[in-house]
Amino acid sequence: MGLEIGQTVPDFTLPASNGEQVSLRDYKGKKVVIYFYPKNMTPGCTDEACGFRDAHEELQAEGAVVLGISPDPLKSHSKFIEKYGLPFLLLSDEEHRVSELFGVWQLKKMYGREYEGIVRSTFLVDGEGRLAKAWSKVKVAGHVEEVLSAVRS
C-alpha cells in the first residue's frame, strides 16, 4: 500500500461519470469510500458495485460518499451505471495516476500471464482527509458490510 493509516490522503482530480472533474477536496468534511476495481461489467466488479449500490442509503446516512475508480473510459462507466442503477460517481483513471498514488496498480498474474492492473482495494478517508482504513486484495463477498461497519465506527 502506498498510504499509511492516519496519513493525509493526497488530493487528486479525475473525470467523473457526471461529466465533471471530481477532486477528493470536494468532499472535505465527509467520509469518503474510495474503491478501486479492475473493469466494468465483469462479474466480481459488478457484484462489488451492486453491493455498494445496495448499501448506498446506509452509507449516506452515516455521512459517507462512495467513489468507484477504474481505468475504464467514461463511456464505459456510463453504460455500467445505467445497466446496474449505480447511485454514485465512477471516476476514470485511464492513465492510472491515482491508482499508482494509492499503490493499487500492480503486477498481476492470470492463467500464467503477467500484466499490470488494479488490485481490488478500498480506502476510507475521514472528514479531515486522513486515511481511516484500507482494504487490499479485497474479496467481494462480505466486503461492503465490512466497509459499512468501519464507516459507522
N, C-alpha and C positions, 0 to 999 in steps of 0.2 A: 504494500500500500504506500502511496505517495504522501499520505497525510496522517498525522497523529491525533488521537482523541484530545480535545481541548484546544487544538491549534485553530487559529483563524483560517477559514477556508478562503483561498484566493478568489477574487471576483472573476467572473467570466461572462462573456456575451456570445449568444448563439442565435441563429434564426429559428423561429418557433412556428409551430403549425397554425398559429393565428395570423401569420403574415408579418409579425413584428420581430424586432430584435429583443431578446429577453436576457437580462443580466441577473445574477444572483442578488446584487444590491437592491433590485426592485422589490425584494421580499424581506427587507430589514424589519425586524420586529416579529416576524413569523417563523415558525418551524418549517423547514423545507426538507422534504423527502426527495432525494435525487436518486433515481435508479437508472443504471446503465444496463442496456440489453443489446444482444448481438444483431438481431434482424427482425423487422416487421413481418407479420404473417407466418412465422414459424411456430410450431406447437408450444414450445416452452415459453417463448416471448409472448405469445397470445395468452397463455394461461396466466402469466405474471401480470400482464396489462389488465386483463379482466379481473384479477384479484384486487388490484389497486382500484379499478373502477367500482367493484362491489363494496369496497371499504371507504370509498371517497367521502361519503357524507360523514362517517365517523371520524375520519382524519380531519376534515374541515371543522367539525365540531370541537376538535382539540386544537384548532388554530394552525393546522398544518396544510401546506401546499405540496402537491405532487408534481414533479417534473421528470419525464422519461427522456433519456438521451440515448441515441444510437447513431451509427454512421449513415443511416438511410437518408435519402434526399427528402425534402419537404413534401413532394408529390406523393411519395410512398407513405409518409406519415398521415397525410390527409385521407388516403384510402383506408389505412389501418383504423384511424379514429372513426371514420364513417361506418365501416363494417362492424365494429365492436362497440360503438357508442361510448367512446372514451371521453370522460368529462374534464380531462386535464391536458396540459400542453405537452407536446412532444418536441424536443429540440434536435436539430440536425447538426451532427458533429462529423461532417464528411471528411475533414482533414485530421480528425482525431486529436486535435489540440487539447480539448478539455478532457478527453479520455486519458490522454497521456499525463495531464496535470494531476488527475486523480489516481494514476497508477493502474488503470484497468485495461489499458491497451497492451496486450502481452502476446507472447508466442504461445500458440495453442497447437494441439495435435488432434486430428480426427482421421480415423481409418489409415493411420500411418503417415498421413500428410501433415507437414508443419506449415503454419500460416500465422499471420498476425491478426488479432481481432480483439473484441471486447470480451473480457471475463465478467460474467454477470455479477454485478456488485450494487450495493445500495448504501447511501450515506444519509445520515440525519444531521442537518445543520440546525443549531438552536437560533433563537431570536436575535442573538448578538453576533451571529455569523461564525460561530465556532463549531467544530465537528463534535457532535454529541455521541454518535455511534456509527459504526461501519460494519458492513457485512460483505465478505468476499467469497467468491466461488459459490454463490447462492444456489441452493436447491429450491425450486419454485414451491413445492408443497410445504405449506405452513409458514412461508416467508412473510406474507403480508400480515399475518396475525402477530408475528414477532415485531415487525415494524410498528404496527398499531400499539402494541404493548409498550414499546420504547417511547413512542410519541406521548403516550399517556403519563409516563413516569417523569 
